Amino acid sequence: MDDLVSVKIFNSTGEAEAAHGLLTVEGIEAIIESSESGGMTPGVAGADTKLLVRAEDLEKARSILEIGE
């Protein structure tokens, strides 16, 4: 996927996976990028997990996830 942008940054992988599922159902390809250290600290506050989509899908993804700009 080219020209990826962040839709939202989550504090846990689980939250990002739930949002990823919503986007997938709506036909939007998304990637989860996590800064967690090899899963050793899953769900720890501050462990940034980004949900990325194509730039052209950003507006639709925000709408689906009900995220304002």
N, C-alpha and C positions, 0 to 999 in steps of 0.2 A: 504494500500500500504506500502510495506517495503522498506528500504534503499532509502529514499527520498533525493534528492540533489536539490540545487537551480540552475535553468537554468539562471535566470535573476532577478534582483531586479528593480522594477518599482517605479516611484514617484506617481502613481495613480492606483486605482483599475481598472479604465476603460481601461488603457493600458494593465494591466495584463489580464483582461478578453478577450481583443482582441487576445492576444497571446495564451491564453488558448483555444480559439475557433479554431485557426489555428492548434494547436497540436491535438485537438480532431478530427478534420476533417481527419487528417493523422493517426488516430488510436492510438495516444499516450495519456495515462491517465495522467492528471495533476491536481494539487491542488493549489489553491491560498491561501496564508497565509498572512494576513494583520496585521500590527501593528497599524492601524488607531483605534482611540478610539471610538468604537461603531458606526462608521459612522458619528460622529459628525464633523469631519474635512475631508470629502472626497476630494481627489485631492490636498491636501496641500503638497507642496514640502517638501521632507524629511520624509513623512509618508511612510515608507518602505512597499512595497507589493511584496512578493516573489512568484515566480512561481516555483513549485516543481514538479519533475518527478522522476520516478524510475532511479536508477543509470545506469542500462543497456540501458535506453532510452535517456540518456543525450546527446550523440553525435548526434543522429538523431534529437533530439529536437533543439539543437544548429544550426544544418544545416537548418532545417525548418525555424527557426527564424532568420537565417543569423547572428549568433553570433559567433565571434571568441573566442578563448580561452584566 
